[in-house]
Amino acid sequence: MSSHPTHSCHAFTLRKAGLALLVPFVLAASAAVAQDVIRPSLAGEASAEARRQEVDRIPYNLLAGPIRFRLSATVGVEYNDNVNFAEVDTQQDFIFRPLVNLNALWPVTQLNTLRLDIGLGYAFYADHSEYNTNGILLTPNSQLSFDVFVGDFRINFHDRFSLEQDPVGEPALSNVADYGRFQNTIGVSVLWDLNKAVATFGYDHYTFIATNDDFSYLDRNAEQLMASLSVAATSTTGVGLESSYVFSRYTEDLLNDSNTFSIGAFVETQLSNYVKLRLAGGYQTISFDSEQVVLGPFPDGFLPGGENFVVFDDKQDLNDYYVNLLISHRINAAITHRLALGHESQLGVNSNYITLNYIRHTATWNIINRTLLSTELFYEDAEESGGFLNDGEGEHLHRYGGAITLGYQLTPHVTLGARYQYTQKDSDVELRDYRQNRVSMDATYSF
């Protein structure tokens, strides 16, 4: 069960984490000095002016004093043959999705910019109104961001937030239609451009709040620290070190508080004018307060023997590697594609953690005038550390699928879209397989 350390323990843990984050970058400083690559600063006035010019080219359509706005409205309808992600007793429905997007930009000074991006939506279910949105939905790219350029430093203050309920992004879920959750990440990141090297530091406070009582046990807060140092090995290749630390604490005592630490190296290179590659890998560890997770409490008399809780075994600690590879390839002016694959672990929804192997491919095909076609394919292999399912053994699953999306610019203000998405999950736990087909169409008006 979760325990909540005292404030002094928190401070001691954060001090250790800070030292752990700084050590690899102190060791790497000599490598930065050895380089002799001159390039434009990423944090100076020239960079700020380049970003301002880029912003000027964004098609904002409303103006209020110095503040620029871009407003659009979307109306969409979706047919889903398995809204509850079930193997048996599947539910199909038509879902209506109105959405309003607002982007606002305020150049506070020539160098400093305040930006707001927010998407407000709703979901109406024709046959299963119990799944209608509770309140509003906030799209995942919603944010408030403020960039400040000071000498060799670029400082970004940000608050990123979303309110979603679609479970499709969580591989460990089945037999669920409403995975309502509010997520908020507020913090600051600092980029320090030394010309021969670029150092990045960041701190975020993360909050997860379930809007569905069935998932209230996932409510938590986390303190997140990250740091990286990149050195220009050549004019087209950068190498570096990266590290992160996350301290997570749950509101309820079902899942366990944890400390997550990772450290590794990365290389980013422009292999040719058309191919970019980023490869990162290293060591990841997660330590938990307990080797058990607890399901409950249940009403008196609900369980035999009078107990109010059910206790399941779970692994306490993870010591593993992480690796991720991203390749971007522009075949020609009309066709680009990206391949991502990796191995990593993250906090679970039914267990302490889940380990995920994945491969994903996306492509854009701009081959017809005023028409954009994109395709997606993915495969995931995931295994839980233990937890609520399979008598504490956890779930081992495979998920795969893909999507095809078509967008057509009907007029300068109107865009039409259509999308088909297929997802299949195969699980070693009974009644947790599913297949899902989704077909949607929408129309967007940009004011």
VMD Tcl script that draws the C-alpha trace (Angstrom):
set ca {
  {0.00 0.00 0.00}
  {1.15 3.58 -0.61}
  {3.02 5.42 2.07}
  {3.53 9.17 2.23}
  {7.04 10.23 3.40}
  {7.59 13.29 5.54}
  {8.59 16.60 4.00}
  {12.20 16.11 5.14}
  {12.35 12.79 3.30}
  {10.94 14.51 0.20}
  {13.64 17.18 0.37}
  {16.38 14.57 0.85}
  {15.09 12.53 -2.09}
  {14.95 15.59 -4.35}
  {18.48 16.62 -3.34}
  {19.75 13.16 -4.29}
  {17.86 13.35 -7.57}
  {19.31 16.75 -8.36}
  {22.85 15.50 -7.77}
  {22.19 12.43 -9.89}
  {20.96 14.63 -12.73}
  {23.96 16.98 -12.58}
  {26.83 14.46 -12.33}
  {26.79 13.20 -15.95}
  {26.75 16.74 -17.32}
  {29.70 17.85 -15.22}
  {31.63 14.84 -16.56}
  {30.66 15.73 -20.11}
  {31.77 19.37 -19.91}
  {35.32 18.61 -21.13}
  {33.88 17.03 -24.27}
  {32.03 20.26 -25.03}
  {35.18 22.35 -24.69}
  {36.99 20.13 -27.18}
  {34.58 21.02 -30.00}
  {35.10 23.89 -32.41}
  {31.75 24.21 -34.17}
  {30.36 27.69 -34.78}
  {26.64 28.05 -35.50}
  {23.83 30.53 -34.80}
  {22.73 30.60 -31.16}
  {19.49 28.84 -30.25}
  {18.81 31.39 -27.51}
  {20.06 34.73 -28.78}
  {18.32 37.65 -30.46}
  {18.79 36.16 -33.93}
  {16.90 33.06 -32.84}
  {14.16 35.13 -31.24}
  {13.81 37.18 -34.43}
  {13.65 34.01 -36.56}
  {10.89 32.64 -34.34}
  {9.03 35.96 -34.55}
  {9.17 35.86 -38.34}
  {7.93 32.28 -38.28}
  {5.02 33.34 -36.08}
  {4.22 36.18 -38.50}
  {3.67 33.59 -41.23}
  {1.06 31.67 -39.22}
  {-2.40 32.49 -40.67}
  {-4.02 34.17 -37.69}
  {-7.42 35.53 -38.74}
  {-8.44 37.91 -35.92}
  {-6.61 40.80 -34.34}
  {-7.24 42.62 -31.04}
  {-4.53 45.20 -30.49}
  {-1.21 43.31 -30.40}
  {-2.91 39.95 -29.77}
  {-3.54 37.67 -32.74}
  {-6.20 34.99 -32.78}
  {-6.92 31.99 -34.95}
  {-10.38 30.48 -34.46}
  {-11.89 27.39 -36.05}
  {-14.95 25.22 -35.45}
  {-15.36 21.53 -36.32}
  {-18.42 19.32 -36.49}
  {-17.77 15.60 -36.69}
  {-19.65 12.29 -36.57}
  {-18.17 8.88 -35.85}
  {-19.45 5.32 -36.11}
  {-17.80 2.96 -33.61}
  {-18.63 -0.76 -33.59}
  {-17.14 -1.38 -30.12}
  {-17.28 1.71 -27.90}
  {-16.73 -0.36 -24.73}
  {-13.58 -2.18 -25.95}
  {-15.17 -5.56 -25.17}
  {-14.71 -9.12 -26.38}
  {-18.36 -10.03 -25.78}
  {-21.47 -7.83 -25.40}
  {-19.93 -5.17 -27.61}
  {-21.75 -1.85 -27.93}
  {-21.91 0.10 -31.19}
  {-22.90 3.72 -31.50}
  {-22.86 6.94 -33.50}
  {-20.95 9.72 -31.73}
  {-21.31 13.42 -32.53}
  {-18.25 15.54 -31.77}
  {-18.42 19.37 -31.95}
  {-15.08 21.10 -31.36}
  {-13.81 24.69 -31.17}
  {-10.09 25.50 -31.45}
  {-8.60 28.82 -30.33}
  {-4.98 29.88 -30.83}
  {-3.86 33.23 -29.43}
  {-0.46 34.88 -29.65}
  {0.73 37.98 -27.82}
  {4.21 39.35 -28.65}
  {4.76 40.98 -25.25}
  {8.12 42.32 -26.46}
  {10.23 41.73 -29.55}
  {11.89 38.79 -27.81}
  {9.21 37.44 -25.47}
  {5.96 35.78 -26.58}
  {2.88 34.55 -24.72}
  {0.86 31.82 -26.46}
  {-2.46 30.12 -25.74}
  {-3.70 27.01 -27.61}
  {-6.94 25.40 -26.50}
  {-9.45 23.01 -28.00}
  {-12.91 22.65 -26.41}
  {-15.09 19.72 -27.41}
  {-17.97 17.46 -26.49}
  {-19.11 13.91 -27.33}
  {-22.78 12.93 -27.73}
  {-23.59 9.21 -27.94}
  {-26.77 8.47 -29.90}
  {-27.66 5.18 -28.14}
  {-25.57 5.19 -24.95}
  {-26.06 8.61 -23.39}
  {-24.39 7.39 -20.18}
  {-21.07 7.81 -22.03}
  {-21.71 11.46 -22.93}
  {-18.96 13.82 -21.91}
  {-19.12 15.00 -18.30}
  {-18.59 18.71 -18.87}
  {-16.23 19.52 -21.75}
  {-13.22 17.88 -23.36}
  {-9.85 19.64 -23.70}
  {-7.67 18.50 -26.58}
  {-4.20 17.15 -25.68}
  {-2.37 20.06 -27.37}
  {-3.99 22.68 -25.11}
  {-1.39 24.87 -23.43}
  {-0.39 28.26 -22.08}
  {3.23 29.02 -22.94}
  {5.57 31.99 -22.41}
  {9.00 32.18 -24.05}
  {11.65 34.48 -22.61}
  {15.03 35.09 -24.30}
  {17.78 36.36 -21.98}
  {21.33 36.35 -23.34}
  {22.37 32.74 -23.97}
  {19.25 31.41 -22.24}
  {15.83 30.55 -23.64}
  {13.33 30.09 -20.81}
  {9.91 28.58 -21.36}
  {7.16 28.76 -18.74}
  {4.28 26.45 -19.60}
  {1.04 24.92 -18.43}
  {-0.11 21.99 -20.60}
  {-3.51 20.46 -19.93}
  {-6.02 18.02 -21.37}
  {-9.37 16.47 -20.45}
  {-10.07 13.21 -22.31}
  {-12.17 10.08 -21.93}
  {-11.24 7.82 -24.90}
  {-9.40 4.71 -23.58}
  {-7.73 3.84 -26.89}
  {-4.36 5.28 -25.84}
  {-4.02 2.95 -22.82}
  {-3.12 -0.62 -23.90}
  {-3.87 -2.15 -20.48}
  {-7.56 -1.20 -20.57}
  {-10.42 -3.41 -21.78}
  {-14.18 -3.40 -21.19}
  {-14.13 0.37 -20.64}
  {-15.92 3.13 -22.55}
  {-15.19 6.15 -20.33}
  {-11.59 6.57 -19.19}
  {-12.17 10.17 -18.10}
  {-9.06 11.96 -16.85}
  {-7.76 15.49 -16.45}
  {-4.01 15.89 -16.83}
  {-2.03 19.03 -16.13}
  {1.71 19.66 -16.46}
  {2.99 23.01 -15.23}
  {6.63 23.97 -15.09}
  {9.64 25.64 -16.61}
  {12.41 24.57 -18.99}
  {15.70 26.36 -19.61}
  {17.89 26.01 -22.69}
  {21.45 27.25 -22.23}
  {23.26 27.67 -25.54}
  {27.06 27.48 -25.13}
  {27.54 27.29 -28.92}
  {29.83 24.28 -28.58}
  {27.16 22.58 -26.50}
  {23.51 22.99 -25.55}
  {22.32 22.21 -22.02}
  {18.63 21.83 -21.15}
  {17.08 21.68 -17.69}
  {13.44 21.38 -16.70}
  {11.04 20.99 -13.81}
  {7.35 20.05 -14.06}
  {4.57 19.37 -11.60}
  {2.18 16.78 -13.02}
  {-1.40 16.18 -11.84}
  {-3.74 13.34 -12.84}
  {-7.41 13.52 -11.76}
  {-9.91 10.89 -12.88}
  {-13.34 12.22 -13.85}
  {-14.77 8.69 -13.68}
  {-15.07 7.30 -10.13}
  {-13.99 3.85 -11.37}
  {-10.48 5.25 -11.90}
  {-10.18 7.55 -8.88}
  {-7.46 5.25 -7.51}
  {-5.18 6.64 -10.28}
  {-5.35 10.23 -8.92}
  {-1.80 11.34 -8.28}
  {0.77 14.13 -8.31}
  {4.32 13.90 -9.56}
  {7.46 16.04 -9.43}
  {9.51 15.70 -12.63}
  {13.11 16.77 -13.20}
  {15.02 16.43 -16.46}
  {18.38 17.49 -17.86}
  {20.30 16.92 -21.06}
  {23.55 18.01 -22.66}
  {24.12 17.88 -26.41}
  {27.53 18.38 -28.04}
  {28.02 19.05 -31.76}
  {30.31 16.26 -32.95}
  {30.04 17.45 -36.57}
  {27.97 20.02 -38.44}
  {25.21 17.41 -38.90}
  {25.57 15.22 -35.79}
  {25.00 15.87 -32.10}
  {25.72 13.46 -29.25}
  {24.83 13.82 -25.63}
  {23.58 12.62 -22.28}
  {20.07 12.74 -20.86}
  {18.64 12.06 -17.42}
  {15.32 12.32 -15.60}
  {13.79 11.76 -12.18}
  {10.08 11.46 -11.29}
  {8.59 11.15 -7.81}
  {4.92 10.04 -7.98}
  {2.49 9.91 -5.07}
  {-1.11 8.66 -5.21}
  {-4.09 10.15 -3.40}
  {-5.54 6.71 -2.54}
  {-3.70 3.73 -1.07}
  {-4.30 1.18 -3.84}
  {-1.31 1.61 -6.13}
  {2.10 2.45 -4.72}
  {4.09 5.68 -4.62}
  {7.24 5.43 -6.72}
  {10.58 6.94 -7.68}
  {11.60 6.69 -11.33}
  {15.14 7.46 -12.52}
  {16.68 7.14 -15.96}
  {20.04 8.01 -17.44}
  {21.29 7.44 -20.95}
  {22.92 8.75 -24.09}
  {21.61 9.85 -27.46}
  {22.74 10.71 -30.96}
  {20.92 12.94 -33.43}
  {22.17 13.07 -36.99}
  {21.19 14.27 -40.46}
  {22.20 11.24 -42.52}
  {21.36 13.04 -45.76}
  {19.25 15.93 -46.99}
  {16.26 13.60 -46.72}
  {16.93 11.35 -43.71}
  {17.12 12.26 -40.00}
  {17.82 9.82 -37.19}
  {17.62 9.99 -33.41}
  {18.71 7.06 -31.25}
  {18.57 7.14 -27.44}
  {19.06 4.46 -24.83}
  {20.10 3.88 -21.29}
  {19.18 2.58 -17.86}
  {15.80 2.94 -16.15}
  {14.85 2.08 -12.59}
  {11.51 2.38 -10.73}
  {11.26 1.69 -7.01}
  {7.89 1.24 -5.27}
  {6.79 1.39 -1.66}
  {5.40 -2.15 -1.65}
  {5.37 -5.49 -3.50}
  {1.58 -5.56 -3.29}
  {-1.37 -3.65 -4.70}
  {-4.71 -3.46 -2.93}
  {-8.17 -3.58 -4.49}
  {-10.94 -2.10 -2.36}
  {-12.44 -1.08 -0.04}
  {-15.61 -3.07 -0.64}
  {-18.92 -2.77 1.26}
  {-19.23 -4.86 4.43}
  {-20.28 -8.39 3.59}
  {-19.30 -8.06 -0.08}
  {-16.35 -10.43 0.30}
  {-16.35 -13.79 2.11}
  {-14.64 -13.74 5.48}
  {-15.60 -10.14 6.19}
  {-12.54 -8.55 4.55}
  {-12.90 -5.18 2.83}
  {-9.76 -5.44 0.68}
  {-8.19 -7.90 -1.76}
  {-4.39 -7.91 -1.86}
  {-2.48 -8.90 -5.02}
  {1.24 -9.51 -5.44}
  {3.26 -7.13 -7.60}
  {6.93 -6.62 -8.30}
  {8.44 -3.90 -6.17}
  {11.30 -2.65 -8.30}
  {12.22 -2.37 -11.97}
  {15.80 -2.36 -13.24}
  {15.77 -2.37 -17.01}
  {17.02 -0.64 -20.12}
  {15.18 1.81 -22.34}
  {15.79 2.47 -26.02}
  {13.98 4.44 -28.69}
  {14.75 5.04 -32.34}
  {13.14 7.63 -34.62}
  {13.86 7.83 -38.35}
  {12.32 10.58 -40.51}
  {12.56 10.25 -44.28}
  {11.40 12.73 -46.90}
  {11.14 10.67 -50.08}
  {10.25 13.68 -52.21}
  {8.29 16.92 -51.99}
  {5.01 15.00 -51.73}
  {5.79 11.95 -49.56}
  {7.33 11.79 -46.09}
  {7.27 9.04 -43.48}
  {8.53 8.28 -39.96}
  {9.42 5.07 -38.19}
  {9.58 4.86 -34.38}
  {10.39 1.83 -32.26}
  {11.42 1.30 -28.68}
  {11.38 -0.47 -25.32}
  {10.34 1.35 -22.13}
  {8.38 1.00 -18.88}
  {5.74 3.28 -17.35}
  {3.33 3.36 -14.42}
  {0.40 0.98 -14.86}
  {-3.37 1.29 -14.42}
  {-3.82 -2.24 -13.04}
  {-0.33 -2.77 -11.60}
  {2.80 -1.02 -10.40}
  {4.19 -0.75 -13.93}
  {3.84 -2.01 -17.49}
  {6.72 -2.72 -19.89}
  {6.07 -1.82 -23.51}
  {7.78 -2.75 -26.79}
  {6.43 -0.81 -29.76}
  {6.87 -0.02 -33.42}
  {4.95 2.76 -35.19}
  {4.95 4.03 -38.76}
  {3.32 7.20 -40.07}
  {3.32 8.63 -43.57}
  {1.90 11.67 -45.36}
  {1.02 11.56 -49.04}
  {0.50 15.05 -50.51}
  {0.05 13.72 -54.03}
  {-3.31 15.21 -55.02}
  {-3.98 18.94 -55.26}
  {-5.62 20.35 -52.08}
  {-5.76 16.82 -50.62}
  {-3.65 15.40 -47.80}
  {-3.58 11.66 -47.15}
  {-1.92 10.17 -44.06}
  {-1.50 6.58 -42.92}
  {-0.59 5.02 -39.56}
  {0.46 1.51 -38.52}
  {1.43 0.27 -35.06}
  {2.27 -2.85 -33.06}
  {2.66 -3.09 -29.26}
  {3.78 -5.90 -26.98}
  {3.16 -5.12 -23.30}
  {3.42 -6.96 -19.99}
  {2.26 -5.86 -16.55}
  {4.35 -6.35 -13.44}
  {1.49 -8.04 -11.55}
  {-1.49 -6.35 -9.97}
  {-5.24 -6.77 -10.12}
  {-5.49 -9.17 -13.07}
  {-4.74 -12.88 -13.51}
  {-4.38 -13.59 -9.76}
  {-1.50 -11.16 -9.43}
  {0.34 -12.40 -12.51}
  {-0.70 -9.39 -14.57}
  {-1.64 -9.22 -18.22}
  {0.51 -9.93 -21.27}
  {-0.98 -8.38 -24.39}
  {-0.42 -7.57 -28.03}
  {-2.10 -4.65 -29.80}
  {-1.89 -3.71 -33.43}
  {-3.79 -1.70 -35.97}
  {-3.69 1.31 -38.21}
  {-5.54 4.28 -39.61}
  {-5.99 6.21 -42.82}
  {-6.97 9.89 -42.81}
  {-8.02 12.08 -45.72}
  {-8.26 15.86 -45.68}
  {-9.55 18.04 -48.50}
  {-9.38 21.85 -48.70}
  {-12.80 22.68 -50.13}
  {-12.48 26.47 -49.85}
  {-9.98 28.81 -48.16}
  {-12.14 28.57 -45.02}
  {-13.59 25.03 -45.20}
  {-11.74 21.72 -44.79}
  {-13.38 18.30 -45.04}
  {-11.98 15.20 -43.38}
  {-12.54 11.45 -43.19}
  {-10.80 8.75 -41.15}
  {-10.89 4.98 -40.67}
  {-9.14 3.38 -37.68}
  {-8.75 -0.29 -36.71}
  {-7.46 -1.55 -33.35}
  {-7.11 -5.14 -32.15}
  {-5.95 -6.42 -28.77}
  {-4.97 -10.01 -27.95}
  {-4.61 -10.76 -24.23}
  {-3.64 -13.81 -22.19}
  {-6.41 -12.90 -19.71}
  {-9.91 -14.18 -20.39}
  {-12.46 -11.73 -21.87}
  {-9.94 -8.93 -22.45}
  {-9.48 -9.29 -26.22}
  {-11.23 -6.82 -28.49}
  {-11.50 -5.58 -32.07}
  {-12.65 -2.07 -32.89}
  {-13.53 -0.30 -36.16}
  {-14.05 3.48 -36.22}
  {-15.21 5.54 -39.20}
  {-15.50 9.31 -38.87}
  {-16.18 12.38 -41.02}
  {-15.87 16.05 -40.12}
  {-15.99 19.57 -41.50}
  {-13.89 22.47 -40.19}
  {-14.53 26.17 -40.72}
  {-11.64 28.56 -40.09}
  {-12.85 32.09 -39.43}
}
mol new
graphics top color blue
foreach p $ca { graphics top sphere $p radius 0.5 }
foreach p [lrange $ca 0 end-1] q [lrange $ca 1 end] { graphics top cylinder $p $q radius 0.2 }
display resetview
